[in-house]
Amino acid sequence: MKIRIKQKNEYSGDEYIITPVVGKKGVVELIKENPEVKNDIRKIDFKGNEGEKLLSGSGDKKLFLTGTGSPLNEDLTRKLSKNIITIVKEFRIRRSVIDGTEIEKYSDAVISNFFDYLLLNSYTFEKYFSNGNRFIPDSILILVNNKKKFIRILTESNKISEVVDYVRDLINEIPSVVTPDFIKKKALSLSENGNFEVEIFDHKRLKKEKLNGLLNVGTGSEHKPLLLKLSYTPPEFDKEVAIVGKGITYDSGGLNIKPGSHMSTMKSDMSGSAVALGVIDLVSMLNLPVKLISYLPLAENMPSERSYKPDDIITFRNGKSVEIINTDAEGRLVLADAIILASEEKPDFLIELSTLTGSIVAALGESFAGMFTKNKKLSKNLKAACDRTGEYLWEMPLYESYKTSIKSKVADLKNAGYGAASSIKAGLFLNEFSGSTPFAHLDIAGTAFIEKENEYLGTTGATGFGVRLLYNFLKSIS
């Protein structure tokens, strides 16, 4: 969907204009400017409350009013954008017009969220529908008094949206298409602009580098595991950051196979890698002055006569040994490989994101990802980024006493069988492989792929959660 900006005094069309109304004060101001809508407002006692809607077609001006309740902040703006796209889809308005004069009264952050969530909510994944009856809006025209600032902010939002859209496409795509090799080809295609480099750890190199988590998890599939190291180095930079993203392209559970009801949506278990790929592409495209390396450990977790087994013991590149209790706790094994590699480069920060545990969904639902870190500076910067973007994090404890639960009787660690608080204990497990590097684990299991709409998103499926969060974080420290 395309967003265009135009001076309000230059517009003379007769379409319905979608108009945000800020509470009772906004209603009074609206009636002063458009007295012809007064009767319609009185008929239903429209007060401009949050989420309230009114279609007014009297006179020459036709308005679609949507209330915000209070003066706009980032939170209310995201909800407003969702409501506007809901109206657009409900009434099948292909070319909609929005009065943006209320929105331009606010900060750049509010305007940025306004654009971002219009674009996020207009996304659809239509590839496999057999007919053309699905409604997709074509464009939105926003009317303002001063378009210069709007165009500047929209330019960045459009580039972010372009990346978020293909990240969502990757996650929504069917698992018979998205294999480790498919993601490798996508990364190579994106790197053709020369902004970042791709280093491929194929099966032979995985063995040479002792990346035994990937080798074991991927051994049951006909699609061999890979690790991609994507590097962006600007001419000048002060900070170096590593991102690790879980890339299980399909998770059947392996020999500890999942029940059917739990296997649905497991195509989304590569969301972390999709986001890590999108972030480095976006950062390189917009030339942020920060060195960034993304690590994508890619494997398919399938049962076969070759599969790794419960009771196996895997020794990792850093010498730590792990007893396999459950082959469905595979994500932390491939992540351990990538975290070890990333920490060897000694970046200023190492951030890993993964759809790791069902228990984080039980704890936080679909609106918050769990954040696990011992580094206060990293925690502070990530929290600030989540507040700015609406991709929310909730800090969870890395409680040292719980480490006894991840210890094995026959190896250094075990990959499952932790009992209660398993998302915390999985975070402690990953922390064992990060060395002294400032490290944060983001468990995005609830936020990466949603099956019902939430307060900000009216579209289900892949959300692209993490792209805007990490881009904003990197922009703030660069």
Beta strands, then each sheet from edge to edge (+ up, - down):
strand 1: 2-7
strand 2: 17-21
strand 3: 53-56
strand 4: 63-67
strand 5: 95-99
strand 6: 139-144
strand 7: 197-201
strand 8: 226-232
strand 9: 240-245
strand 10: 247-251
strand 11: 291-301
strand 12: 313-315
strand 13: 321-323
strand 14: 349-354
strand 15: 368-373
strand 16: 392-395
strand 17: 413-414
strand 18: 439-443
strand 19: 449-450
strand 20: 461-462
sheet 1: 1+ 6+ 5+ 2+ 4+ 3-
sheet 2: 7+ 8- 11+ 9+ 14+ 18+ 15- 16-
sheet 3: 7+ 8- 11+ 10+
sheet 4: 12+ 13- 17-
sheet 5: 19+ 20-
end
